[in-house]
Amino acid sequence: MGRVRRKRVHKNIKDIKKKARTRHKTKDIDQIHQDLRNENARKLLQQSPDMDLPGLAQFYCLECARYFIDQKALTDHKKQKVHRNRYLICYPLRRM
């Protein structure tokens, strides 16, 4: 019998844990607090259409710093636990 071929795992990525940690990196809380100010929030919510962003950058969640493809996806997102937790972090004195 011949030699057993070595499996090609992770496409030669040596530090796979670091790759997984940084894959879905989002904005930090202090950056989101800056976005929540009136002038910055107005700019983010009324962006001109951008072909590179989901939903042409028209449906944006300020608290989570995410773009969505349509209004239904945005309203469904606002009902989820992930958004509620981020909302409570952004507005510690308010309740939903």
C-alpha positions in Angstrom: 0.0 0.0 0.0 1.0 3.5 -0.7 1.4 6.5 1.7 -1.8 8.0 3.2 -2.4 11.5 1.9 -2.4 14.2 4.5 -5.7 16.0 4.9 -5.8 19.6 3.8 -7.6 21.2 6.7 -8.4 25.0 7.0 -6.6 25.8 3.7 -3.3 26.2 5.5 -4.5 28.8 7.9 -2.2 28.4 11.0 -4.3 30.4 13.5 -7.8 29.3 12.7 -9.2 30.6 16.1 -8.0 34.1 15.3 -9.5 33.9 11.9 -12.9 33.0 13.4 -12.7 35.7 16.0 -12.2 38.5 13.5 -14.5 37.3 10.7 -17.6 39.1 12.0 -16.0 42.1 13.6 -18.5 44.9 14.2 -18.2 48.4 15.5 -17.3 48.9 19.1 -19.7 50.5 21.6 -17.9 53.8 21.7 -18.1 54.1 17.9 -21.8 53.3 18.0 -22.3 56.0 20.6 -20.8 58.5 18.2 -23.1 57.3 15.5 -26.2 57.8 17.8 -25.6 61.5 18.0 -28.2 63.5 16.0 -26.0 64.7 13.2 -24.3 61.4 12.6 -27.5 59.4 13.0 -29.2 61.6 10.4 -26.4 61.0 7.9 -26.5 57.2 8.4 -30.3 56.9 8.2 -30.5 59.1 5.0 -27.6 57.8 3.0 -27.6 58.0 -0.8 -28.0 54.7 -2.5 -24.8 52.6 -2.6 -24.7 49.6 -4.9 -22.0 47.8 -2.8 -24.1 47.7 0.4 -27.1 45.5 1.1 -30.5 47.1 0.3 -28.6 50.0 -1.4 -27.8 51.3 2.2 -31.4 52.4 2.8 -32.2 50.1 5.7 -29.6 50.5 8.5 -29.8 49.6 12.2 -28.0 52.3 14.2 -27.6 50.2 17.4 -26.1 47.2 15.7 -24.4 49.0 12.8 -25.8 46.6 10.2 -27.4 47.0 6.8 -30.4 45.0 5.7 -31.9 44.2 2.3 -35.4 45.5 3.0 -37.7 47.0 5.6 -39.2 43.6 6.6 -35.7 42.2 7.4 -35.0 45.3 9.5 -38.2 45.1 11.5 -37.7 41.3 12.0 -34.1 42.1 13.2 -35.5 44.7 15.7 -37.6 41.9 17.3 -34.6 39.6 17.9 -32.7 39.1 21.1 -29.4 40.2 19.6 -30.9 43.7 18.8 -32.6 44.0 22.2 -29.3 43.2 24.0 -27.4 45.8 21.9 -30.2 48.3 22.4 -29.9 47.9 26.2 -26.1 48.4 26.0 -26.5 51.6 23.9 -29.3 53.1 26.0 -28.7 51.8 29.6 -31.5 54.0 31.1 -34.2 53.2 28.6 -36.2 50.1 28.2 -37.7 48.9 25.0 
